[in-house]
Amino acid sequence: MLRYRLTLGPVLIATIVAVCFFDQWVEGAPIPSGLRWLFFGRQTIPPGLGVFLLCAAAAVLASRELAAILKANGVEASKRITTFAAILGLLVSGVVPARFLATSAAAVVCSAATVVLLTSLAFHSRRRTVEGVVASAGGTLLAFVYLGLMFGFALAIRREHSVWVLAWVILTTKACDIGAFFTGRAIGRHKLILWLSPGKTWEGLVGGVLTSAAVGAGGVALLRSMGIALPPVWEGAVAGAVFGLVGQLGDLIESLFKRDAGMKDSSSVLPGFGGVLDVLDSPLLALPVAFWWLHGLHA
């Protein structure tokens, strides 16, 4: 497993960096007149196109894994409906124009949730039976919130900040996973939550949070040298520790889903890591926290 992680990990990081360069490169490029309706009439590409494409691809794969987890729990789940819910959640996070009033933007999100609920109820009652329909609708709404709205905070951050700030948030959060893994293997003795995640230790958690703090501080220093307005380095260290700690809570939440389904990994699509959901679990919870932290800097 370690060999796979050391091989695939750098590839995943390189992918994030490549998407960031692409996102920055296409921002402001002219949109062909026939496609402007997709961007609410904009004439140039808004920030976040590359981020959206990456998030959408990840959400599609993660939705299939979430559907499998739901099925293992005895909940009828459609991969198509689960994916639809996740992508719609991403769309309302990424394409609602900034000129919309707060009430209008909230109405768009509520309308999307209503569409997801009604679509799920209609689909799962198509056999003219009520058995399991409510549970299935709940699973679909879980995908809308978990893989749509929560993941959509990546797009929200990108809309207000440089793409490199978003990369800093994600890499700082994942640094906790790396630090926790190696610290736990080296000196881990005391189990964190044995009944939920047997492999995690308190020593690993401390090592992971310290790693995130170091990466957070180093990232802020680098971004400030690039002319990106961020707070002092010591605040970057504090933010990194918070992102790492919250990310570990996100990891435990996904473990709760998997353990309830009797699964160790969400899938085996990423050797050494498990599934896409196993990689996304920590950023999914850290992204909303990062958005509000960053938003507070400009309040």
Protein Blocks (a to p, Z undefined) as FASTA:
>chain_A
ZZmmmmmmmmmmmmmmmmmmmmmmmgopacdfklmmmnnopabdcehklmmmmmmmmmmm
mmmmmmmmmmmnopacdfklmmmmmmmmmmmmmmgcfkbcfklmmmmmmmmmmmmmmmmm
mmmmmnopaehklmmmmmmmmmmmmmmmmmmmmmmmmmmmcfklmmmmmmmmmmmmmmmm
mmmmmmgmbdfblmlmmmbcfklmmmmmmmmmmmmmmmmmmmmmnopacddfklmmmmmm
mmmmmmmmmmmmmmmmmmmnopabfblkbghjlpaklmmmmmmmmmmmmmmmmmmmmZZ
